[in-house]
Structure formats: C-alpha cells, structure tokens
C-alpha cells in the first residue's frame, strides 16, 4: 500500500484534511504550488483541483517515462 507524509507535500492548512477533501482542493494546496501556478494550470490544461492534476494525461505520461527509466 502506498503512503505519503502529508505535511511534506501539502500546505499546512491542508495537512489535516481527509483524502477526499485534499483531492477536491485547489492545486495550490500542494506545497510549492502558488495561487498563480494554479491559475496558469487552469488556463493551460483546465486543471483546478489536486485530482485534476493527478489525472492530467501529461503528468501520467511523464510518470510512466520516469518509471521506465528507473526500471532499466
């Protein structure tokens, strides 16, 4: 089972939220992602939530390529 330390990847205000709340949160809930970054992601890709970002095909493609590289 996968695990993650929420305090390391989320802004402080989101670290104690439930997973459904985090997935519905704006991408700026992710540590290091600003409100402006969120606006740009919305403009470029229609991404408004953490779940939208996770489902973005370009993110999935990049993750698959990185996994292939690690597997060699």
HELIX and SHEET records of a PDB file:
HELIX    1   1 UNK A    6  UNK A    9  1                                   4    
HELIX    2   2 UNK A   12  UNK A   14  5                                   3    
HELIX    3   3 UNK A   19  UNK A   24  1                                   6    
HELIX    4   4 UNK A   27  UNK A   29  5                                   3    
HELIX    5   5 UNK A   35  UNK A   45  1                                  11    
HELIX    6   6 UNK A   50  UNK A   55  1                                   6    
HELIX    7   7 UNK A   57  UNK A   71  1                                  15    
END                                                                             
